Amino acid sequence: MLGTKYTMEKAFFVDVLSSMGIETVIPNIETRDEIHRVIYDELSKGKLLSTSKTFYTETIQNLIKDGAEGVILGCTEIPLLIKQEDVNVPAFDTTTIHATAAFKMAIN
């Protein structure tokens, strides 16, 4: 799972996924710090740097090596940088997931 430090380190996502039998893998502390920095110092300011994209894709590849079978893009800005075609496991864009669920609830 990638996101802000709060998202990666707090139990909200981990607990919900665990209740469904899904183990959450998060990056080490140094990597979490850089993911967080990129979100706040770059992505939230509209900066899409190729070096950051490379960092994120390498991070995802390392998580796959650690057993991840998919990646949660757990912050609204991350899908600006990472797309499904950038990774070789399913990418779950939580912004799209939440917006789709809200739309379905609204029309029912």
C-alpha positions, 0 to 999 in steps of 0.5 A: 500500500502506498499513501501518505505516512498517515495512510501507510502507518495507521491501522484504518486500511490495514484493519479493514483489509485484514478483516477480509483476509488480505495482508497489507505490505507497506514500505520501510520507513525511509521509503515511506518518508520519500513517498510522503514527501513526493505527495506533499512537495510534488504531486499536490503542487502539480509536479510530475517528475520522472525521477519520482515515478521511477522511485514509485515504480521501483518501490512497487517492484520491491513490494512485489518481491516482498509478496505483494500481489497488488498495489493500493494507490491510497492517496488521491494524488498518486494516480497522477504519477502511477497508472495500471500500465506502469506496474505488473500487478493490479493497481487499486486507485482508491479515489476511483474506487470511492467515487464509483461506490458513491455514484452507485449509492447515489443512483440506487 
